[in-house]
Every structure is written in C-alpha cells, then in structure tokens.
C-alpha cells in the first residue's frame, strides 16, 4: 500500500516540483531552525532565538 501511494505521489508531479525547487547550489538553500523557524546563516551550532541545537552541526 505504501509503495502504491509513493508511486501515485511521484506520478502526480509533486515529487518533481520539490526536486526542481532544490536543485542548484546547496549554499543557496535557506536554513531555518526547526524549533522556532528563525532564518539561520548556516554557521550556527545553536539557534540564537530559542537555543535549540542545530542538527548536523
């Protein structure tokens, strides 16, 4: 059932919209804190707004 839903999503074109939106220079992607949504510069270890640890750093 999951595979069928995944195929429907892929064939609908929604998957390609996401891929097209995020192709290109990885540096241009907007980084935000997952907890509070603050825009980040990409060098933070912790969010300056809420103090949450930034994943992957």
C-alpha positions in Angstrom: 0.0 0.0 0.0 2.9 2.4 0.8 4.6 1.7 -2.4 1.4 2.4 -4.4 0.9 5.7 -2.6 4.5 6.7 -3.2 4.1 5.9 -6.9 0.9 8.0 -7.1 2.8 10.9 -5.5 5.7 10.6 -7.9 3.5 10.3 -10.9 1.4 13.3 -9.9 4.4 15.6 -10.4 4.6 16.8 -6.8 8.0 15.0 -6.3 9.5 16.7 -9.3 8.3 20.1 -8.1 10.3 19.5 -4.8 13.4 18.3 -6.7 13.2 21.3 -9.1 12.9 23.7 -6.2 16.0 22.4 -4.5 18.4 21.8 -7.4 21.4 24.0 -7.8 23.9 25.4 -5.4 23.4 23.9 -1.9 24.7 27.1 -0.4 21.6 28.9 -1.7 19.2 26.8 0.3 17.5 28.7 3.1 18.3 27.3 6.5 15.8 27.7 9.4 15.6 26.5 13.0 13.3 23.5 13.1 12.0 24.5 16.5 11.2 28.3 16.1 11.6 28.9 12.3 14.3 31.6 12.7 16.4 32.1 9.5 19.9 30.9 10.0 23.2 31.9 8.3 24.4 28.3 8.3 27.3 28.7 10.7 25.3 28.4 14.0 25.5 25.5 16.4 22.6 26.7 18.4 19.7 28.9 17.4 20.1 32.5 18.7 16.4 32.8 19.2 15.3 29.7 21.1 18.6 28.0 21.9 17.8 24.7 20.1 20.8 22.7 18.8 21.0 22.9 15.1 21.1 19.4 13.7 24.0 18.2 11.7 26.4 20.7 13.5 
